[in-house]
Amino acid sequence: MRAGRAPWQQLAVIAVVMSLAFYRFSLTVADPDLWGHIKFGETVWTAGKVAVPDPFSYLTAGRLWLNHEWLSEVVFYLIFAAAGPAGLIAMKTVLGMLVMGVLYRHLCRQGLNVLRAGFLVVVVVHFFLISLVTVRTLVFSYPLFLLILLLVHEMARGRPRWLWTVPPVFALWANLHPGFIAGLGVLGIWATIEIWARHLADSNRRSVIAGLPATREILLVLVACGLATLVNPYSATLWTFLHQTAFGPRPDISEWQPMMLVTRYGLAYAAFVALALWGVIYSRLQRQASLMAVLIVSAFLPLVAIRHAPLGALAIAVLAGEHIADAWDRWTSARPVGDIAPTWFPVGALVATLLLGALALPHFSCIRITPDIGGSYPARAVGLIKQSGVAGNLAIDFDWGEYALYHLSPAVKVSVDGRRETMYSREIYGENMAFKYGEGDWDALLRNHETHLALVRTGFPTFNLMRLEPGWRLVYQDSLAALFGRDGLSIVEILQRTAVPGFPPDGAGLCFP
C-alpha cells in the first residue's frame, strides 16, 4: 500500500472485511421511530417550512413543534419517496460502509497492515450493529463524528490545514442530529488540553510540535463551531431543549441506560478498551495528552448510555490504532509489511466476498417488523381503525404512537409518540406514562382530555382497568393489543361492524411501512 498499489493479499483482506460490513449493515429491521421520521419529513417538505403547528396529537393542537432532526427526516422522506424501503436501506448501508472504509484507510496510514487493520474494523463493525440494524437519524452522526476525530488527530500531529472546515460541519450537523454535542465535546477536550499543554510548555521554555495552530486560532475555531450550531431554525432554543434532554435521565428507554459490562456486548467492549490500553502502554510512539484525553472520555461514553458504544469504538480505533500497531509489532517482532496469507487465500476471499454480497442482496427488499429486535406493533388493531375510516382522538402506548400516526393521520390523532420533549410537556408525557402502565392517576388521560378511543397492551394492567372503567367498551382484542371506545360514540358502532384485517397481531413478518 505504501507503494501506491495493494498486492493481491491485501486486496483480498480488504474485500472480505468490507463485504462483511456490507452484509451486516444491510440487515435491517423496523424501528419505532422510522414511521415518524418519514411522516415528519413529509410534513416539513410539504409545508415548505420547519416550524409548523403539530398536526398529529390532540393534546398539543396548535403548539409549535421543535423538530431538531428536521433535515435528516426530509432526507429520509425524499429517499423513501424516490426509492422506497430499499433506498433507506441503501442509504444506511452506504453511510456505514463509508465510515468503515475511511477508518480502514486511516488505520493503514498509521502503520497497521491490512490484516490487523481489518481486525480492528471488524471489531468496530460489531459495535455499530446495535444502531445500524435500524434506519435512524443518528446514522448521519457517525461519519461526522469520525471526521472530527480525524481532524483532531491531524491537528495534533501538526497538520492543521483543514482546521477552518470544522465550523461548517457543525452548522450542518446541528440540523441533522443532536449527536453534534459529542463532536463539540471532542473538539473542546482537545482544545482545552492543547492550550493547557502549550501554557506549561511556555512556562518551562519547551517547544511544542511544529505546525500546530496558534492558541488564538484554536479558540476562534472553537467559538466559531459553537456559533455554527445556532444556524438552525430554532437558534439558541435548540440548546435549551438539548440541555433538558441530552443530559437528563431517561429510565424508560433502554438505549439510554449504561452499558452492562457483565453482558456479552459489555465484555466485548471491555476487551476492546483493554486492547487499546495495552497498545497505549506498550507503544513506543509519542502519546499526546490532548488525544489521550479525548480517547479516555470517549471510551467511557457507553458507561453513560449504551447508544454511545459506536462513538466509543470509533474513538478507540482512530486514536489508539497506531499505538496498538506499534505494541503489536513490539510483541510479535513482526513487520507491518510482508506476506499475510497463503497463496490460496485470494480464491477463498473472492468466494467469501461473493457469498456475503449475494446473502446481503435480499436484505434490500424489505425493512421487516421483527418483534424480538425492533419491537411489536399493533398492525391488526391499527389496520381495523384505518379500514373503518373513523376519525377521532386515540390514547395510545408511547412505543406505538408513530406507527399509528403514520397510518391513521390526519383522521386520527394520537395522545403521544416518540417525539417526547420536542412536543409534549412533562405533565402530558406523565399522563401518558401513567396510562400506559396503569399506575397512579392512570385515567387522567381519559378524564382530562377529549379522548374517543384507547389502544392498550393486553398484557398490561391498563387492559384490566379499562375493562372495569365505566363508560368504555371493548371493541377489539388480540394477543398484543386491545381497542376500547367511549360509549355513545358512533365511531364505536362503526368499528364493531368493520371486518378485522388479516394482519399478524404484532406485525411480525410484515415489511415497512
CORMO-V506305 format. One record per residue. N is the residue number from 1. PHI is phi in whole degrees, -180 to 180 (* if undefined). OMEGA is omega in whole degrees, -180 to 180 (* if undefined). Layout:
N_PHI_OMEGA + N_PHI_OMEGA
This chain:
1_*_178 + 2_-67_180 + 3_-81_177 + 4_102_179 + 5_-142_-177 + 6_-76_173 + 7_-69_-172 + 8_-62_179 + 9_-65_-178 + 10_-68_177 + 11_-61_180 + 12_-65_179 + 13_-63_-180 + 14_-59_-178 + 15_-63_-179 + 16_-66_-178 + 17_-63_-177 + 18_-72_176 + 19_-69_175 + 20_-64_177 + 21_-62_179 + 22_-60_-179 + 23_-64_-175 + 24_-69_-177 + 25_-75_-179 + 26_-75_177 + 27_-68_-171 + 28_-138_174 + 29_-121_-178 + 30_-74_179 + 31_-115_-178 + 32_-54_-176 + 33_-87_-173 + 34_-64_178 + 35_-61_179 + 36_-67_-179 + 37_-58_-180 + 38_-66_-178 + 39_-66_-180 + 40_-69_176 + 41_-63_177 + 42_-63_-180 + 43_-63_179 + 44_-65_-178 + 45_-63_-179 + 46_-69_-178 + 47_-73_-178 + 48_75_177 + 49_-153_-174 + 50_-87_-177 + 51_-80_-180 + 52_-129_174 + 53_-63_-177 + 54_-66_179 + 55_-99_-169 + 56_-112_-177 + 57_-116_178 + 58_-81_179 + 59_-94_-177 + 60_-130_-176 + 61_-56_177 + 62_86_-179 + 63_-77_178 + 64_-69_-171 + 65_-106_179 + 66_-89_-177 + 67_-93_-173 + 68_-78_178 + 69_-118_-170 + 70_-59_-176 + 71_-69_176 + 72_-59_-177 + 73_-70_174 + 74_-65_177 + 75_-61_178 + 76_-57_-177 + 77_-62_-178 + 78_-65_178 + 79_-67_180 + 80_-64_180 + 81_-65_-177 + 82_-87_-171 + 83_-131_177 + 84_69_-180 + 85_-58_179 + 86_-60_178 + 87_-65_178 + 88_-65_179 + 89_-63_180 + 90_-63_179 + 91_-59_-179 + 92_-63_-179 + 93_-67_-180 + 94_-63_179 + 95_-64_177 + 96_-64_178 + 97_-65_178 + 98_-60_179 + 99_-60_-178 + 100_-69_178 + 101_-65_178 + 102_-65_178 + 103_-62_179 + 104_-58_-179 + 105_-62_179 + 106_-61_-178 + 107_-64_178 + 108_-64_178 + 109_-70_179 + 110_-90_174 + 111_111_177 + 112_-79_171 + 113_-73_-171 + 114_-66_179 + 115_-70_180 + 116_-70_176 + 117_-62_178 + 118_-63_177 + 119_-60_180 + 120_-66_179 + 121_-63_179 + 122_-62_177 + 123_-62_180 + 124_-65_176 + 125_-55_-180 + 126_-58_-177 + 127_-79_176 + 128_-83_-175 + 129_-64_-180 + 130_-61_-179 + 131_-107_-173 + 132_-85_170 + 133_-78_177 + 134_-126_176 + 135_-98_-175 + 136_-137_-176 + 137_-68_179 + 138_-67_177 + 139_-62_178 + 140_-80_-179 + 141_-73_-175 + 142_-66_178 + 143_-64_180 + 144_-72_176 + 145_-65_177 + 146_-61_179 + 147_-60_179 + 148_-65_178 + 149_-60_-179 + 150_-67_178 + 151_-65_178 + 152_-63_179 + 153_-62_179 + 154_-66_180 + 155_-64_179 + 156_-67_178 + 157_-94_177 + 158_82_179 + 159_-125_-172 + 160_-94_-171 + 161_-65_-179 + 162_-97_-172 + 163_-56_-174 + 164_-85_171 + 165_-85_-175 + 166_-71_-179 + 167_-56_177 + 168_-62_177 + 169_-60_-179 + 170_-72_176 + 171_-63_177 + 172_-69_-175 + 173_-61_-178 + 174_-64_178 + 175_-98_-179 + 176_-97_-173 + 177_-165_-180 + 178_-69_175 + 179_-62_178 + 180_-61_177 + 181_-61_178 + 182_-64_178 + 183_-64_177 + 184_-63_178 + 185_-62_178 + 186_-60_-179 + 187_-64_-179 + 188_-66_179 + 189_-64_180 + 190_-60_-178 + 191_-63_-178 + 192_-62_-179 + 193_-69_179 + 194_-63_-179 + 195_-66_179 + 196_-64_179 + 197_-63_178 + 198_-66_178 + 199_-64_178 + 200_-65_179 + 201_-64_177 + 202_-66_-179 + 203_-66_-179 + 204_-97_179 + 205_58_175 + 206_-106_179 + 207_-92_175 + 208_-104_-177 + 209_-61_180 + 210_-66_178 + 211_94_178 + 212_-66_177 + 213_-64_179 + 214_-65_-180 + 215_-57_180 + 216_-62_-179 + 217_-68_177 + 218_-61_-180 + 219_-64_180 + 220_-64_179 + 221_-65_-180 + 222_-62_178 + 223_-65_180 + 224_-62_178 + 225_-67_177 + 226_-62_179 + 227_-68_-179 + 228_-63_179 + 229_-69_177 + 230_-81_179 + 231_-82_179 + 232_-149_-175 + 233_-63_-175 + 234_-114_178 + 235_54_-176 + 236_-70_178 + 237_-60_178 + 238_-60_180 + 239_-68_177 + 240_-61_178 + 241_-63_-177 + 242_-66_177 + 243_-63_-180 + 244_-79_-173 + 245_-99_-174 + 246_-69_-176 + 247_-109_179 + 248_-100_179 + 249_-71_176 + 250_-134_-174 + 251_-65_-176 + 252_-91_-180 + 253_-121_-171 + 254_-63_-176 + 255_-71_176 + 256_-93_178 + 257_-89_179 + 258_-62_176 + 259_-64_176 + 260_-90_-176 + 261_-71_-179 + 262_-85_176 + 263_-85_178 + 264_-62_179 + 265_-65_180 + 266_-66_179 + 267_-66_178 + 268_-63_179 + 269_-67_178 + 270_-61_178 + 271_-66_178 + 272_-67_176 + 273_-63_179 + 274_-63_177 + 275_-62_178 + 276_-64_179 + 277_-63_177 + 278_-60_180 + 279_-62_-179 + 280_-65_-177 + 281_-70_-173 + 282_-93_179 + 283_-70_175 + 284_-95_-179 + 285_-80_178 + 286_-67_178 + 287_-108_-180 + 288_-84_-175 + 289_-59_-177 + 290_-66_179 + 291_-71_179 + 292_-66_178 + 293_-65_177 + 294_-62_-180 + 295_-61_-177 + 296_-64_-179 + 297_-64_-179 + 298_-65_-179 + 299_-65_-179 + 300_-87_-177 + 301_-56_180 + 302_-63_177 + 303_-76_172 + 304_-90_177 + 305_-152_-175 + 306_-65_179 + 307_-65_180 + 308_-87_-178 + 309_-56_177 + 310_-61_179 + 311_-66_178 + 312_-63_180 + 313_-64_177 + 314_-61_-179 + 315_-63_179 + 316_-62_-178 + 317_-65_-177 + 318_-70_-171 + 319_-92_-180 + 320_-106_-176 + 321_-57_-178 + 322_-67_178 + 323_-73_175 + 324_-62_180 + 325_-62_-178 + 326_-68_178 + 327_-64_179 + 328_-63_178 + 329_-62_-179 + 330_-65_-177 + 331_-75_-175 + 332_-99_-175 + 333_57_-180 + 334_-94_177 + 335_-115_-178 + 336_-73_177 + 337_-128_179 + 338_121_-180 + 339_-66_-178 + 340_-124_-178 + 341_-163_175 + 342_-67_-174 + 343_-66_-180 + 344_-80_-173 + 345_-61_-179 + 346_-57_180 + 347_-66_178 + 348_-62_180 + 349_-66_179 + 350_-64_179 + 351_-63_-180 + 352_-63_-180 + 353_-64_179 + 354_-65_180 + 355_-66_180 + 356_-64_178 + 357_-64_180 + 358_-67_179 + 359_-69_-178 + 360_-78_-174 + 361_-57_178 + 362_-62_180 + 363_-63_-176 + 364_-80_-177 + 365_-85_-171 + 366_-162_165 + 367_-97_-167 + 368_-89_172 + 369_-77_-176 + 370_-126_-174 + 371_-54_-177 + 372_-69_-177 + 373_-116_-173 + 374_-95_179 + 375_104_179 + 376_-100_-179 + 377_-132_-175 + 378_-75_-174 + 379_-61_-177 + 380_-71_-179 + 381_-67_178 + 382_-67_176 + 383_-62_177 + 384_-64_179 + 385_-63_-179 + 386_-65_-178 + 387_-67_-180 + 388_-72_-179 + 389_77_-178 + 390_-76_176 + 391_-125_179 + 392_167_-179 + 393_-108_-171 + 394_-118_170 + 395_-78_-169 + 396_-146_175 + 397_-62_-179 + 398_-52_-176 + 399_-70_-178 + 400_-102_-172 + 401_-59_-176 + 402_-75_174 + 403_-62_-178 + 404_-69_-177 + 405_-68_177 + 406_-63_-174 + 407_-86_-170 + 408_-113_-180 + 409_-72_5 + 410_-91_-175 + 411_-66_-178 + 412_-114_177 + 413_-109_-175 + 414_-101_179 + 415_-86_-178 + 416_-162_173 + 417_-156_-172 + 418_-69_-179 + 419_-74_175 + 420_44_-172 + 421_-67_180 + 422_-70_-175 + 423_-134_-170 + 424_-110_176 + 425_-72_179 + 426_-61_-179 + 427_-65_-179 + 428_-67_179 + 429_-63_178 + 430_-62_177 + 431_-62_179 + 432_-66_179 + 433_-67_178 + 434_-63_178 + 435_-67_-179 + 436_-59_-174 + 437_-96_180 + 438_67_-176 + 439_-117_175 + 440_58_180 + 441_-82_-168 + 442_-66_-175 + 443_-95_178 + 444_-60_180 + 445_-64_180 + 446_-83_-176 + 447_-79_-169 + 448_-89_-175 + 449_-137_-179 + 450_-82_-179 + 451_-97_-177 + 452_-102_-177 + 453_-132_178 + 454_-141_179 + 455_-114_-174 + 456_-126_177 + 457_-81_-178 + 458_-69_-178 + 459_-90_-177 + 460_-101_179 + 461_-56_-178 + 462_-60_179 + 463_-61_179 + 464_-69_178 + 465_-65_179 + 466_-66_179 + 467_-66_179 + 468_-97_-175 + 469_-75_179 + 470_-63_176 + 471_86_179 + 472_-125_-175 + 473_-125_175 + 474_-75_-177 + 475_-94_-175 + 476_-154_179 + 477_-150_170 + 478_-138_-175 + 479_-69_-179 + 480_-109_-169 + 481_-132_175 + 482_-133_-179 + 483_-110_178 + 484_-114_177 + 485_-129_180 + 486_-75_-179 + 487_-57_175 + 488_92_-180 + 489_-92_-180 + 490_-65_-178 + 491_-66_178 + 492_-67_179 + 493_-64_179 + 494_-63_-180 + 495_-62_-179 + 496_-69_179 + 497_-88_-176 + 498_-81_177 + 499_-67_-180 + 500_-76_180 + 501_-68_-175 + 502_-90_180 + 503_-73_170 + 504_-61_-178 + 505_-55_-178 + 506_-102_179 + 507_77_-175 + 508_-56_178 + 509_91_178 + 510_-74_178 + 511_-100_174 + 512_-59_9 + 513_-95_*
